[in-house]
C-alpha cells in the first residue's frame, strides 16, 4: 500500500509518495501520513450509485478523517500495548481501543469480520494482548 506524507511549509502543501521505489522509507515521528486519495475515492464510490459525483473537497475531507482516525486508534492501541509491556499491536488491541473510544457497534461488526478472516486463513498472525476476546467482539 502506498502512503502519502504531507509536508507543509510556508503554506506550500506538497505530497511525497512513499511507494514501490522507496519501500523502506518511513515517515518521521509526528509527521502527518495520509491514505492515498485514490484509495479513499475508490471506497467511497463502491458504496454509492455509479452516477454519483463526489467533489474533490469531499474526497479530501474523507481522506483527512480516515487518516486521523487510523492515527488516533493506532497510537492509543500502542500506548495500551506499551502499558502492558508489549511490542506488538494486534487486531484485538485495535478493536479494544475502538471499543473504548465509543465505536461499540462498529467493533461488533469488525469483530465478526476478524473472526471470519481468522477462520478462513491458516494462521491468525501474531497475537497481542487479550483485551478483546470473541465474546467481547459480538
Backbone torsions as a table, in degrees:
resi	resn	phi	psi	omega
1	UNK	NA	139.5	-179.5
2	UNK	-93.6	133.8	176.5
3	UNK	-112.6	147.4	175.9
4	UNK	-104.6	137.2	178.1
5	UNK	-108.4	123.6	-179.1
6	UNK	-95.6	113.5	177.1
7	UNK	-111.4	116.4	-175.7
8	UNK	-113.7	123.6	174.5
9	UNK	-140.8	132.1	177.0
10	UNK	48.8	50.2	179.3
11	UNK	57.9	22.4	177.5
12	UNK	-109.8	100.7	-179.2
13	UNK	-85.4	123.7	175.0
14	UNK	-136.5	142.8	179.1
15	UNK	-106.5	131.6	176.4
16	UNK	-109.0	120.2	-179.9
17	UNK	-84.4	135.8	173.7
18	UNK	-107.4	104.8	-173.0
19	UNK	-132.2	-150.9	-174.6
20	UNK	-61.7	-35.7	-179.0
21	UNK	-66.5	-28.2	-170.7
22	UNK	-132.5	55.3	-172.7
23	UNK	-63.7	-26.3	-174.6
24	UNK	-90.9	-0.8	179.3
25	UNK	-79.1	131.0	176.8
26	UNK	-124.4	150.6	-179.9
27	UNK	-66.6	150.8	176.4
28	UNK	-69.7	153.8	179.8
29	UNK	-56.9	131.0	178.1
30	UNK	86.3	-4.7	179.9
31	UNK	-81.5	137.0	-177.8
32	UNK	-73.5	126.2	178.3
33	UNK	-115.5	133.6	-179.5
34	UNK	-120.7	144.5	172.9
35	UNK	-65.2	138.3	178.8
36	UNK	-56.0	134.6	-175.5
37	UNK	-62.1	-28.4	178.5
38	UNK	-64.1	-35.9	177.2
39	UNK	-67.8	-43.7	179.7
40	UNK	-61.1	-46.5	-179.8
41	UNK	-61.1	-44.1	-179.4
42	UNK	-60.6	-43.0	179.2
43	UNK	-65.8	-45.1	179.9
44	UNK	-61.1	-44.1	-178.9
45	UNK	-66.9	-28.0	-177.5
46	UNK	-68.1	-21.2	-178.5
47	UNK	-104.8	-1.1	-179.3
48	UNK	-109.3	157.1	175.0
49	UNK	-58.2	148.4	-174.2
50	UNK	-56.5	-30.4	-176.6
51	UNK	-88.8	7.1	-179.3
52	UNK	-78.0	135.1	177.0
53	UNK	-103.5	132.9	177.7
54	UNK	-109.6	124.3	-177.8
55	UNK	-71.5	157.6	178.8
56	UNK	-59.5	-40.3	-178.7
57	UNK	-69.1	-30.3	175.6
58	UNK	-67.5	-43.4	177.1
59	UNK	-61.0	-44.9	-178.7
60	UNK	-66.8	-38.4	177.7
61	UNK	-64.9	-43.3	179.3
62	UNK	-66.1	-37.9	176.7
63	UNK	-59.0	-45.7	179.1
64	UNK	-63.7	-44.4	179.8
65	UNK	-60.4	-48.3	-178.5
66	UNK	-62.8	-44.4	-178.9
67	UNK	-64.1	-44.1	179.4
68	UNK	-67.6	-37.6	177.8
69	UNK	-61.9	-47.8	179.8
70	UNK	-62.0	-40.8	179.1
71	UNK	-61.8	-47.2	-178.1
72	UNK	-62.3	-50.8	-177.1
73	UNK	-64.4	-44.3	-178.2
74	UNK	-65.5	-44.3	-178.6
75	UNK	-67.5	-37.7	177.4
76	UNK	-67.2	-39.9	178.7
77	UNK	-65.6	-38.8	178.1
78	UNK	-64.4	-42.6	178.6
79	UNK	-59.8	-42.0	179.0
80	UNK	-66.3	-42.7	177.8
81	UNK	-61.3	-39.4	178.5
82	UNK	-62.2	-42.9	178.1
83	UNK	-59.1	-36.0	-179.6
84	UNK	-89.6	12.2	177.9
85	UNK	58.0	42.3	177.1
86	UNK	-111.6	149.1	177.2
87	UNK	-107.0	0.7	-177.9
88	UNK	-115.5	131.8	172.3
89	UNK	-102.6	115.5	-176.4
90	UNK	-98.6	170.4	175.0
91	UNK	-59.5	-37.9	178.3
92	UNK	-63.6	-37.1	177.0
93	UNK	-63.8	-41.9	179.4
94	UNK	-64.9	-43.0	178.6
95	UNK	-64.1	-41.7	178.7
96	UNK	-59.8	-43.1	-179.7
97	UNK	-65.3	-45.4	178.8
98	UNK	-61.0	-38.6	177.8
99	UNK	-63.3	-44.8	179.5
100	UNK	-63.7	-30.7	-179.9
101	UNK	-82.9	-1.5	174.3
102	UNK	103.1	14.2	-179.6
103	UNK	-101.2	47.5	-173.4
104	UNK	-57.3	-47.4	-178.0
105	UNK	-65.4	-39.8	178.2
106	UNK	-63.8	-40.5	-179.4
107	UNK	-64.8	-39.1	178.0
108	UNK	-58.6	-47.0	-179.9
109	UNK	-65.0	-47.6	179.4
110	UNK	-64.6	-35.7	178.1
111	UNK	-61.6	-41.0	176.7
112	UNK	-65.2	-42.4	178.0
113	UNK	-61.6	-43.3	179.4
114	UNK	-63.3	-42.7	179.4
115	UNK	-62.4	-43.3	177.3
116	UNK	-62.8	-42.2	178.8
117	UNK	-59.7	-46.9	-179.4
118	UNK	-64.7	-36.3	178.5
119	UNK	-69.8	-25.7	-177.0
120	UNK	-98.7	3.0	177.3
121	UNK	-120.6	156.4	-179.6
122	UNK	-67.5	-44.2	-179.2
123	UNK	-120.9	147.1	-179.9
124	UNK	-98.0	9.0	178.7
125	UNK	82.8	-177.7	179.3
126	UNK	-69.8	136.6	178.9
127	UNK	-99.6	137.9	178.7
128	UNK	-98.4	-134.9	-178.5
129	UNK	-72.4	161.8	177.9
130	UNK	-99.8	42.7	-179.4
131	UNK	-65.7	-30.9	-178.4
132	UNK	-130.0	114.2	175.0
133	UNK	-101.3	178.3	-174.1
134	UNK	-58.5	-32.8	179.5
135	UNK	-67.0	-35.3	-179.7
136	UNK	-72.7	-23.2	-174.2
137	UNK	-85.9	-11.6	175.5
138	UNK	108.5	NA	NA
